[in-house]
Amino acid sequence: MAWSSQVPAALAALLAAFRAAPALADADVRDGPQVTGSPALEAVLVGWHGQMSDLLAAEATVNPEVFGDADDRELFAIRCAALVMNGQNDLAAARTRAYALFAACGAVVRADRRLAGTVGDSHIGRHALRQEQRTDGAVATVEFTVQCDTFTGT
């Protein structure tokens, strides 16, 4: 019997759902921490790895199902981020907009908790705010996880 993780399919489904969401139309929705020449001041990253010392895009735990010949239970978190830069150094405005993007992401997940059938259930997990004042503007980053509960594929 073949065995496979659902992480790649769930990442692809989440990315597609965020890109299709009208509330995220003004944000540059990216697959991971892509280096681009984009002039966008707002971005949503799926598979965000956080700081350079922490390169995890997703983290999973697999538990065997002990009754019968069932697939293994897979629990994982897809790490994401909503980033906003405000060139007028208005940190409150950057923070407010970053949380608006985060809310839009949460609404997308809530609208399809199965992520196009790739997982059994998903929801927004933890979130954290990072803020910084830089010479080119204020930056607010809301890092968050999409927690997934499913079974390994066969």
PELINTA-V850232 format. One record per pair of residues at least 12 apart in sequence whose ideal C-beta (glycine too) atoms are under 6 Angstrom apart, sorted by the first residue. I is the first residue (numbers start at 0). J is the second residue. Records with the same first field share a line. If there is no record, write none. Layout:
I: J / J
This chain:
0: 153
1: 153
2: 151
3: 152
5: 73 / 117 / 118 / 149 / 152
6: 57 / 59 / 75
8: 117
9: 114 / 117 / 118 / 147
10: 46 / 77
12: 114 / 115 / 117
13: 45 / 114
14: 30 / 45
16: 107
17: 43 / 107
20: 107
22: 103
23: 43 / 103
26: 41 / 42 / 43 / 100
27: 39 / 42
28: 43
29: 42 / 44
31: 46
32: 48
40: 84
41: 83
42: 82
43: 81 / 100
44: 80
45: 79
47: 78 / 79 / 80
56: 78
57: 75 / 77
58: 76
59: 73 / 75
60: 74
61: 73
70: 150 / 151 / 153
71: 151
72: 150
73: 149 / 151
74: 148
75: 147
76: 124 / 144 / 146
77: 145
78: 144
79: 143
80: 140 / 142
81: 97 / 100 / 101 / 141
82: 140
83: 96 / 97 / 139
84: 136 / 138
85: 136 / 137
86: 136
88: 136 / 137
89: 137
90: 130 / 137
93: 137 / 139
94: 139
97: 139 / 141
101: 141
105: 123
108: 121 / 123 / 145
118: 147 / 149
119: 148 / 149
120: 148
121: 145 / 147
122: 146
123: 143
124: 144 / 146
125: 144
126: 141 / 143
127: 142
128: 141
